[in-house]
């Protein structure tokens, strides 16, 4: 069965950096789009970034462009989210998710979280001011 396990979250001061990891198993990595989502208390879940290993396409939410970088290591079935210049508004639970129905990474599908049918349990990121 498909499994996704996030790690790398923690407490960091504003301006600091964290690297999140998502270890995937149970599927052909390059056949799925892999996305990072986040959800802060009282807010809806939002798409942060995604990557297609097949064609190399990526997407970033406007709020994180220039600060976050998504990458993957297909040999390790792992996707990473490097987060730099963190802000308090980045505080959220970050989830890794896989879209089995498309290898494409698109803005449209990131706007509909249910498009991603496999999810990790999440990792907490807290940015203090």
NORJO-V698364 format. One record per backbone hydrogen bond with DSSP energy under -1.0 kcal/mol. NH is the residue of the N-H (numbers start at 0). CO is the residue of the C=O. Records with the same first field share a line. If there is no record, write none. Layout:
NH: CO + CO
This chain:
2: 24
4: 22
6: 20
11: 125
13: 127
14: 85
15: 12
17: 82
19: 80
20: 6
21: 78
22: 4
23: 76
24: 2
30: 27
31: 28
32: 98 + 101
33: 50
34: 96
35: 48
36: 94
37: 45
38: 92
42: 39
45: 37
47: 35
48: 35
49: 58
50: 33
51: 56
55: 51
58: 49
60: 47
63: 60
64: 60
66: 63
67: 63
68: 81
70: 79
72: 77
75: 72
77: 72
78: 21
79: 70
80: 19
81: 68
82: 17
83: 66
85: 15
89: 86
90: 87
91: 124
92: 38
93: 122
94: 36
96: 34
97: 117
98: 32
109: 105
110: 106
111: 108
114: 111
115: 112
117: 97
119: 95
122: 93
124: 91
125: 9
127: 11
